[in-house]
Structures are given as C-alpha cells and as structure tokens.
Amino acid sequence: MSANYNYDIELARSQEFPNLKDIVYVDHAGATLYSKSQMGAVHKDFMSNLYGNPHSHNASSKLATDTVDQIRARVLQMFNTNHKEYSLIFTSGCTASLQIVANCFHFGNGKVGDQQGVFCYLDDNHTSVQGMREVVADRGSETFCLDEHELIQAISEAKTNFSVIESSVDPESASKEATTPTGPQSLVAFPAQSNFSGRKYPLEWVARCQATGLAMPSHKCSISEKWFVLLDTAAFVSTSPLDLSKVKPDFATVSFYKMFGFPTGIGALLVHKRAWSSLKKCYFGGGTVAASTAKGRFHAFWKSLHDRFEDGTVPFLNIISLKHGMDTVKKLAGGMQGVCDHVFAVAQYFYQNLSRLQHGNGQPLVEIYGGINFETSSEQGGVVTFNILRPDGAYIGYSEVDKFANLHDVHLRTGCFCNIGACQRFLNLSNELIKENFDAGHVCGDNMDLIAGRPTGAVRISFGYMSTIADARVCLRFIADSFLEKTVKVPTFSNPEWYCPKKAIETKEVNAKNEMNVVSEPVSDLQSKLEPAKAPSFSEVPKVLSRTTNVEATNLSNGDGPKVRKLTDIHLYPLKSCGAFKVSEWEMGSKGLLYDREWVLVTDAGVTVGQKKIPHICMLTPHIDLETRKFTLFFPGAQCFVLPLDQDEDSDSSTSFCTNKVCGDRVNTFDCGDAVSDWLSEVLQFSGVRLLRQQSNDTRKSKLGEKHAAGDQTSGPQKLSMANESQILLLNRASVRSLQAKISELDYTEEADDTRVSTVPEDISEDNLLLRFRGNLVVDGGDAFEEETWESIQMGDHIVKCQGLCTRCSMICMDQETARKSREPLKTLSVWRGKKVPFGIHSRMLPASNGTRQILRVGDSVTILSHSS
C-alpha cells in the first residue's frame, strides 16, 4: 500500500492549494478543488489566446472551434475510447445529460397497442436519475425502482433475448433522423459508484443487462426487445479511471468539476454508436440544424450527434479550461489511477480507525453505511458515510455533527446527498415515513436531523487527490474529541505502518510540522498581535436617555424569599457579527432594539461575512451617539471611522442599492460607500469588504412571529432587522453560571498534534461566557434555565412575548474579546443539553397600547406572567 500513497502531494499542497490553509476539506464527492497552477494556466491561456464564438467564421472563432474539437478528443482519450465508438455531447453537467436521455430516449415505435419498453433504475441513484422516471412515466412507459438484491436477481433470471448489436455507423456522420424502433426498447440506469456510500457497483452488469435485459415479474419481455444501459459515472470518475474500451455502456454521464474542481457548469453525455438511433430529438436550438424555415415546419439536424444535441453556443471557454484540469491531475497526481490509489489509501486509514472507536460500555461510536470493508479500491471509493451514536445507542443528529465540524474547520457534507434511495435503504426510511416527515416540516437540506429519534440523513466524509493522512487524522480527532464519552481516553491516531513521510522530503527539505500537517494556530498572526477591543463604558453612552446604575447579579439573591428578577444588561450589535455595544438604557424600535443588526458586512460579491469567515470581526466595536447622531467603528490599533447615523439612502444619487441574503431571506440594503469599505478592508485585512445598511422600507418579517401569531391578537408577524430569527435574544445569567460550573466538571484529554481547537478548558469568566451567546437582554435573579418555560414576562412597564429556544452553532466557541476559538461551550452544551444545543430564548416586545416610546433600562424588574404549556 505504501507505494500507492502520493507523498509528493504533501510537498505541493501548500503551494498548489493555498486556500486549504487552516482548513480540512473532505467534501470531494460534492466538488473537488482546483489548484493554483491549474488556474494560472487557465489565466495564461485566456490572456495569450483570443477565443471567439464557435458559430462565427473569423480567426478567433476558428481557434475556439478547433480547440474545442481537440478537447473533445482528449476527453474521449482519457476514458480510453474515441469518436468512432462514442459521441461526446457537452452539457451543463451530469443532470443535463440525464435530462437528454429522459426526454429523447425512444421506448418504442409509439403506435397505440404496441408494447413499450420499461425504465428500471437502482434505488441507490442520484436524485437526477430518479427524476427521469417522471418524464418516462408521462410518455407511457412503466418504471421500476430496484434495490441491489432485486437488480441482481433480475439479471440472473433473465434469458438471452438478443446479441448486442454493434453498429458500424460512425456517430459523427449519423443520418439526420433517429430510426424508429421496430420493437420495445428498455433502459436500465445505475451508478458506477454510489455518491452516498462510495460503493462501486460491478461494471460487468453493463454487458449482462445489454445481452439479457432484466427479468421483471410484471413485464413480459419481447423477443425483439432491446436493452440499453445508462451508467452514471459522475461519482466514479472523480477519483477512478474509466476504461470505455472494456466497459461499454450505451450512455455515460459526467460532471467535470468533480474531477478537476474547475470549471463548474460543464459535463458530458457519452453515447455509444449502437445507441445513437435510440435518441429522438424534437427541439432544436442555434447551431444544431443544418437548415430550417421560419414559416413552415422544416428543419434538418446536423449529422453529427454532438452537433445535433449541443443547443446554442457551447460554453467554449469552460470546455477549453478542461485541458488544464486534465494536465493538473496528471502532473500532481500521476493520472486517474494514481488518484484512485492515493484516495483509497487515505479513506481506508480513516475507515479503519473510525470503525474501531467505542464508548466505555463497548457501544460503537459510529454506524457506517454501505456494507463496506475497504479491502480493495475496485469495490470502494474514497467515501465514508456514517452517523454517530451516544453510549446508549441513540443517534446524534447530523446538524450537531456539522456544528463541531465547523468549529474544527472541517468541511464535510451532511444530509442525504441528493440520494434519497440510499438514504431510505440504509436508514430504514419507508415511503410512508418520508411523507410523514415531510408533513412534519422536514425538507431536503434543512436541520431536522432527527425525527422521533431516527436520523433523516447522515454524515459523509470524502477524500480527493490532494487529501492527506493528516486530513484523515484531524477528522478522526475531531469526532473522537467531540463525541466519545468523557470517561474514555481519546486514542492517539498514529500514522499507518506503511506511511513513510521521509519519501516526501527526499527531493526537498520541508518543515514537517508546518508543511505536512494541516494543523495551524487557532487564530491568524493578526489576531495574536491584537489587544482586545475596549467596549464603550457607560460614561460614553449619550445622555439623551436617562441612565440607571448597573445592576450586579450578586445583589439579586434574596435567600429563601421570593425571587427578585432584574434586567442586568442591554447589548446592541448594530453591525451584524461585531462586538457588543453595551448600554444602560435603550429604546425599542419596530424591528427590535433601535439600530440593532441594521448594518452588515459583505464581500465584493455580495456574500454576507461574519465571524466564521473573519473571526476578528468581533473586535470591531460599534458606538452610537444619539446626541451627535454619529455611528463610530473602533478597531484595535487603528483610527476610528465615523458614519452619519441618519444617512439617507435617497439623498445621494451615487448610493448603490443592493439585495442581500440573511438566513435565506432577501433583504433590501444600500451601500455605505467606498471610504468605509477601504477602512474595513484594511483593518480586517480582507480585501473587498463592503458595509451595507438595511433600507428603512425593507419588509423582512420574523418567521417566528408568523409561527406564534396564531391566537395572539396583539400583533401579526414582526418586522425584523438583519438578526437571524427574532427581534430580541434573551439570556439568563443563572443559566450562564450553571453552564460555567458544568464546564469545570468535564474531564479533558491532552492536546495532540492534530488537535485543531483547544481541548483544555480555559478559565472562562461569567461575563466572557455571556458575551459568547450575543444576547440583547440579560436577566438575573431566577433559576437556571427557567426562561425556557416562559411564555410572557413583564420587563419594567413592557410586555415581552417569548418565542422558543435559540439553537446554537459553533460561533459560541469564539471568545468575543480575543477572537480565539475553543471547544467550549459547545462541547458541554452538546453533552449536557443534547439535541440542537439550545441556550437562550427568542422574544419580542409587544407595542405599547397608547403608542408611547418604549425604553428599557438596566435594573427594570422582570415578572413572569405566564408559562408555556
């Protein structure tokens, strides 16, 4: 095995994949990564050559046409075939390739009463294959979904109906029309590799299905029936060589970004010469016809199959970019066989160590899917899919796993991976249960990971040609650190016996710790040099509103007497993800605390930026002066930046209006200008940062408000700023102290070389812990976690409606004073509080009945009016 591991990639990775610094990327089955030299070659190519639209006839267009033809031939060569065997149709991806077959495959002659062919597909297929059944069914053909056992049985019980006919017709010069079949034509579809589990299915099924078809109990085979095979190779070819001289499916589908990372939006449908006549095309677009008339229904397709099916202008620049992807894989990985061997070695190491992890009572930590054993790369790809179990055998939801993965900067995939058939098979989800889960609100891609204790999806870790043993070890370490019960000593994940890192430095001296390990310091050099930002003191708060003295939590205890609950803190976060602006009193607006989460940072592409992307945003401290009407931003070591608080989006003709997305909602915003953008880019050391402000007339509504409006006559759905879910996030200091005590009880393992985030509990103070939860209002004087039972409370003279628990993510592990990450408090909350990691409650304030201003003050009494049922 040692000879199959690509040690050279460890040397090249820091140079070729600088975007992997501090990150472990293990979602290669979703999309692999592009290299620096690959993108450099693409840029050089495009800057050195002029490529024009291939439908024109000038020199630049001819260059594009000729280059595309060369790439087409090279892709065929990569799959060990040529244009005499296969026609390669460029598409926008594997899904588009499947759509062509679904729309154009001829299941029969179309005559009333004549037998039609059938469509059979393996349950372990991508959603895009399953979607073909709807088109096929509408055209009158039967569809059958088979599990692996049923498919094997259907193959073995079938009798030879015909010999596979080898057409002598060159698909590049095929006749202008597809031939009407004389008998039924059936189609069977299965993947070369499961995108769910990485299981590789026997490719000998292809020839067996073509020769004998399938014996279906409810389908009577005709002596003239022909069977065709569609092989979905998208997951397979991403890390394995495909030899179409040995395995000859009638149709093969490919998505190139899974192989090379770039370009996206380009795939291919490969059609064997014997199957060209099975496709009947009706629609024609630009470039697909040799002649047509506008009046009268005359058109003539081009003879070449790919010309006939490539509607419109092909994405010629993307196609040309494929050359550099193929070059890169050959240069860095030694070709697809080298990729296959290397990826299998990494995945096998991960699988073997993961499968051995156990809780103290002997209960396995994980449940691995696919019936795999990782003995050979011919049967298994570089994918491991699993769910994590508690010591009592209960499942831990994939959303909870995702939170810990994000904390450790591990990028993996959770859910069903667009393969509901495999999900149903391995998770025992019946059709009825799927429908019940949907009725309960569960949809694809959401966070409802457990329903009635059963998982609705899984965790998938998949490796690529730039993955290393260190990546696998970090994944193992984060899983063990986060989910093994505390009484179990977390094992040290040693390198495999065959691993010899000296082979990686024979030609070049490297620092093993910095170059070979993906482990790094938890914060950037910039963060380690910064002093914590000092929040404005009470004396700095404008005197427009009267102030009260701060209320110390320790003064609220009343012995055995009645509880005395008070409002102890008011925090604003005018800039989403920034540090807290602490005040002693503040006015409520129509969207919550006045100016709370009204500004947001985005990239130059308009994508919202928060602490997960730039941790030291938390050190960006805002200050609002209500007297001077100024909004000031402070950052350690930099001059402050002042903005007008009353910036009118309509007064400046140069104002740029934007539509931004916050938690899936579209929010209307306007840009605050280049000057503040330049300042932010400099202090955050992140180029292209823009500051946006929510438009005053934006109509974003709280979904929690809609959910809790039933039976509440006081108001309907509430307006919302750019806060995640609710107008107000309420915390209880008693709950914070309880959590603080619980953290100190936990035992921790010693840190290892592959530990991504500190496992040693720091001395987290009450206030430090409080700030991590980024609440707006903080109360004290009651019992820990009593707030979770509140339905409504009175705060001063104001009524606050409680709207449910706040589910927490890995952001609570960010020290808001230093921008450093630790495992706490997420680790303790997960073990202690369980599913969804709740802490704090969502709430909203009911408007005053007389329309007067509503002002909250530190020291306001808090009275419980009602508890939730």
Secondary structure, DSSP 8 states (H G I E B T S, - for coil): -GGGS-THHHHHHHHH-GGGTT-EE-BTTT-----HHHHHHHHHHHHH-----TTS-SHHHHHHHHHHHHHHHHHHHHTT--TTTEEEEEESSHHHHHHHHHHHB--S---TTS----EEEESSS-HHHHTHHHHHHHTT--EEEE-HHHHHHHHHT-------------GGG--SS----SS-EEEEEEESB-TTT-BB--TTHHHHHHHH----TT----TT-EEEEEEE-TTTTTTS---TTT---SEEEEETHHHHS---S-EEEEEEGGGGGGB------TTSEEEE-SSSS-EEE-SSHHHHH--SS--HHHHHHHHHHHHHHHHHHSSHHHHHHHHHHHHHHHHHHHHH-B-TTS-BSEEE-SS-----TTTB-SEEEEEEE-TTS-EE-HHHHHHHHHHTTEE-EEE-TT-HHHHHHHHT--HHHHHHHHHTT--TTSS--EETTEES-EEEEE--TT--HHHHHHHHHHHHHHHS-TTS--------TT--GGGGGSSS---IIIII-----SS-HHHHH--------GGGS-TTS-------GGG---TTS---EEEEEEEE-SBTTS--EEESEEEEETTEETTTT-EEEE-TTS-EE-TTTSGGGGG-EEEEETTTTEEEEE-TTS--EEEETT--TTT-TT--EEEEEETTEEEEEEE--HHHHHHHHHHHT-TT-EEEEE-TT---B-HHHHHT-TT--S-SS-B--SSSS-SEEEEEHHHHHHHHHHHHH-------TT--SB-S-----HHHHHHHTT-SEEEESS-TTGGGGEEEEEETTEEEEEEEEEE--GGGGB-TTT--BBSTTHHHHHHHH-TT-EEEEEEEE---TT----EEETT-EEEEEEE--
